[in-house]
């Protein structure tokens, strides 16, 4: 009987630890971040091209990018003369 209780305790601890890992991973996301490609889930530190604002044209695409920092999306301007490129996921 004592052995069965130990097994149940270990199973409970194992499942609980997996859930905590999953919750920690899920907590480091910006869910449904608005990007130029639509709404996507970004991981902590991940970047994407920002959506066009009212009055902007396709020529303005890539002037701004979105970064997921502490579960919040931050839109930043690219330095003058540079653009955010989706293929490279970087500013070039």
C-alpha positions as CSV (number, residue, x, y, z in Angstrom):
1,X,0.0,0.0,0.0
2,X,2.8,2.4,0.9
3,X,4.5,1.7,-2.4
4,X,1.4,2.4,-4.4
5,X,1.0,5.8,-2.6
6,X,4.6,6.6,-3.5
7,X,4.0,5.8,-7.1
8,X,0.9,8.1,-7.1
9,X,2.9,10.9,-5.5
10,X,5.7,10.6,-8.1
11,X,3.1,10.5,-10.9
12,X,1.4,13.6,-9.5
13,X,4.8,15.5,-9.2
14,X,5.8,14.5,-12.7
15,X,2.5,15.7,-14.2
16,X,2.6,18.9,-12.2
17,X,6.2,19.7,-13.3
18,X,5.2,19.2,-16.9
19,X,2.2,21.5,-16.5
20,X,4.5,24.2,-14.9
21,X,6.9,23.9,-17.8
22,X,4.1,24.3,-20.3
23,X,2.6,27.3,-18.4
24,X,6.1,28.9,-18.3
25,X,6.5,28.5,-22.1
26,X,3.0,29.8,-22.8
27,X,3.6,32.8,-20.5
28,X,6.5,34.0,-22.7
29,X,4.3,34.7,-25.7
30,X,2.5,37.6,-27.3
31,X,-0.7,35.9,-28.5
32,X,-2.3,37.2,-31.6
33,X,0.2,40.0,-32.2
34,X,-0.8,42.2,-35.1
35,X,1.8,42.0,-37.9
36,X,2.0,42.8,-41.6
37,X,1.1,39.1,-42.2
38,X,-2.0,39.2,-40.0
39,X,-2.3,38.1,-36.4
40,X,0.4,35.7,-35.2
41,X,1.7,34.3,-31.9
42,X,5.2,35.7,-31.2
43,X,7.6,34.1,-28.7
44,X,9.6,36.2,-26.2
45,X,12.2,38.3,-28.2
46,X,10.8,37.3,-31.6
47,X,10.2,40.1,-34.2
48,X,7.9,40.6,-37.2
49,X,7.2,43.3,-39.6
50,X,4.6,45.8,-38.2
51,X,1.3,46.3,-40.0
52,X,0.8,49.3,-42.2
53,X,-0.8,52.3,-40.5
54,X,-3.6,54.4,-42.0
55,X,-2.3,56.4,-44.9
56,X,0.8,54.2,-45.5
57,X,1.4,52.4,-48.8
58,X,3.2,49.1,-49.6
59,X,6.3,51.3,-50.2
60,X,6.2,52.0,-46.4
61,X,6.2,48.3,-45.5
62,X,9.2,47.3,-43.3
63,X,9.8,50.8,-41.8
64,X,8.6,49.5,-38.5
65,X,8.8,46.1,-36.7
66,X,7.0,44.5,-33.7
67,X,9.0,42.8,-30.9
68,X,7.5,40.6,-28.2
69,X,9.0,41.8,-24.8
70,X,7.5,40.5,-21.5
71,X,4.2,39.4,-23.1
72,X,3.7,42.8,-24.8
73,X,4.2,43.9,-28.3
74,X,6.4,46.9,-28.9
75,X,6.5,48.6,-32.3
76,X,9.8,50.2,-33.2
77,X,11.0,52.3,-36.1
78,X,13.9,50.9,-38.2
79,X,17.0,53.2,-38.3
80,X,16.9,55.7,-41.2
81,X,17.6,54.0,-44.5
82,X,17.0,50.5,-43.2
83,X,14.0,48.1,-43.5
84,X,12.8,45.1,-41.7
85,X,12.9,42.1,-44.0
86,X,10.6,39.2,-43.3
87,X,12.7,36.6,-45.0
88,X,15.8,37.3,-42.9
89,X,13.7,38.3,-39.8
90,X,16.1,41.2,-39.4
91,X,16.8,44.8,-40.2
92,X,18.8,45.3,-43.4
